[in-house]
């Protein structure tokens, strides 16, 4: 029984230890990395926007044909 309690107590301690190691290893991105990341995100937004636009563009005429313009 005591072994289970100590094992149960070790889990949060190990999680906190690994979390602090992860945070200490992380670094703030440089200006170039930040700009590159922003560009990649912007391209993703544009691509997803065009995909949504074309799906909507194709869906409206098909929906009108199926429903019959009601």
N, C-alpha and C positions, 0 to 999 in steps of 0.2 A: 504494500500500500504506500509506503514511504517512497519507494522508487518511482511510482506513478506520479506522485506529487512533485518530486524533484524534476522528473522528466517534463511534466507540464509547466514547471516554472522556467525550465531552460529554453523553451520555445520563444517566449517574448524577448528574453535576453539575447538569443541568437539573432532574432529579427532586428532588434535595435542595433546590435553590433554590425550586421551586414548593411543596414541602412546608413549608418554613419560612415562606413567605408565607402559606400556608393556616393554619398554626398561629397565627401572629401575628394574623391577622384574626379568629380564633375568640374568642368571649367566653363567660364563664361565665353560665348562665341566671339570671335573677332568681328570687326566691322565687315570684312569681306564675306565671312561665313554667314553673317546675319543677312546681308544683301542677297546672297545666293539663295538662302532659305526663303526669303520673302518673294523672290522671283519664281521659285519653284511652286510656292503656294499660289501665287497669282496665276501662273500658267494652269495649274490644276483647277482653279475657280473658272477660268475662261473656258477650258475644255469641257468641264461639267455643264457650264451654261449653254454652250453650243449644242451639246448632246441633248439637253433638256429642251432647247428651242426646236431642234429638228424633230424630236419625238413628238412634241406638241404640234408642229407644223404638219407632220404626217398623220397624226391622230385625228385632227379636226375634220378633214375631208372624209376619211374612212368612217368616222362616227356619223357624219351627216348622211353618208350613203346607207349605212346600216339602219339608222333610226328613221331616215326618210325626211329629214328636215323639220321634224316636229318641234 
